[in-house]
Amino acid sequence: MAASAESDPLPSQETTSIPSSVSQKCESELSSHRDCPICCHELPLKKLESFYHTCCGHLICNGCVVGKKRTQLKEPQPQFKELGRIIEGTTPEEEQFRLIKRYGKKIYVCPYCRTSPAACKEETLQRLNDRIEIRNDRDYTIALTQLGCYYNNGECGLSQNLTKAEELYKKAYDLDYPAAAWNLYCLYDNHCPDQKEKAREYLQRGGMLGNLECTQVLANRAHDSGNMEEFARLCVKSVRLGGDTQDIDDIWWCYRQNLHSKDVVATTLRANKALKDEVTTKRRDFANRYKQFCDASYQQRMKKKQRV
């Protein structure tokens, strides 16, 4: 299929070999201004808490994905007679987690269009290419970036091809998709040591478009270079974009250094809380607890294997 990275260098680096390993995985980031089409709340801030469905081209939050599996397990499933049933108010939460983990993939259908997941990698790629062919304004850039990630990382049955990944990222970047700017920065920063200026260009553009990761990296660089005013400005921006504990600690540090007033800090923290409140729902809390259950189960299995 696609040529390997070693035999197919980036156009901007024709004379430099590109390592086949990927030192930093670039993943499709969610726009902070999108709503989940099922629950109508803004999508979660973390990348892995929403899933792109190639069947209909919608980003659906993890709360609605897990919630759909849970709802299906409450209903009779003639095709799965052996399934346990979740009975509202009586089935303990941990037992619900076990049932969802065991049977969820078998019965899951897209909450939006009721389509079953792709049966194989080829079908996944076909659906993704179909979404790109349709060129729907809603998800065209997401589909481009997702396919670019598959080429970047050599996933979904594709050989690693950084040239193809760059091409797809740039198409999304030209349409001002923030995640594409971040992925292009990662690609150039990891694989093009002589193209630092180009990587910086993508980083700055990503920051202008509101990408949190780009803004955080720019803030760190401003701090390292001694530009405290720029660092303080970017700290405020990171927190307003939904930054984590480290970003909040940084803005307090700026306050103690008299780089921000108390009013600026208070207003910024209120904005951060309001954003996080908007993306928090009972379904998403349930999905997060389910993920913790799955992670704990995986760790237990690994420990058992180590003992054997």
C-alpha positions, 0 to 999 in steps of 0.5 A: 500500500503506502511506501515506508517512511524511509523511502518516502521522505517529506517534501520539505526534507528531501535529503534527510532520512526519517526514522521509522519509529514515531517518538510522539503520537499525534492524535486527533484533537477535539475542537472546544467549540463542538457539541456532542450531537446526542447530549448537546453538551460541549465535547470533553476537553480531553482527546480520548473522551470523545470518539469520531464515528466514521459511519455518520461523521459525528464526534460523540462523547464517551458518556453517550458511547458508554451510555448507549451500551448501558441502555442496550443492556437494559433492553432485551437482546434476542440475538444475545440470549446469554446476556445479563440484564442491567436493572435500574436501581438494583444492579450494582455499578461494578456489575454494570461495568463488567457487563458493559466490558464483556458485551458492549462491543458485541451490541454497540451501534452508533447512538446517532445513526444506529450503524454497527462498528466497522467489522475490519480495518479495511471497512474502517478505511473505506468509511473514512475515505467516504467521509473525505469524499463527501467533504462535509463541512462538519467533519471533513477536517476531522476525517482528514486528520484521522486518516493522517494519524493512521499514516503517521503512526502506521495504524489501521493496516497502513504502512507508516508514510509521513509524506502522506500524513503531512499532505492530509494534515496540511489540507485540514490545516489550510481550513484552520483546523487547530488539531492539524496545526498541532499534528504538523508541529509534532511531525516536524519537531519529531522528524525534521530537526533542520526545519525548526522554523517551520515547526514553530510556524505551525505551533504559533498558528495552532496557538492562534486557532485556540489549540490548548497543546500549542498554547502550553508549548508556547508558554513553556518556551516563553518562560524558558526564554525569559519572556515573562510577560508573554508567559503570563499572557499565555498562561491566562489563555491556557487556563481559559481553554480548559487547562489542567492543574499545572496551568492553574499553578502557573497562573498563581505563580504569575500572580505571586510575581506581580505579573497578574492582578487578583481580578485577572486571576479570579476572572480566569479561574471562573472561566475555567470552572464554567468551561469544565462545568459545561463539559461535565455530565452524569453520563460522562462521570459514569463513563470515567468511572467505567474507564477507571474500572477497565484500567484497574482490570487491565493492571490486575491482568498484567500483574497476574501474567508477571507472576506466572 
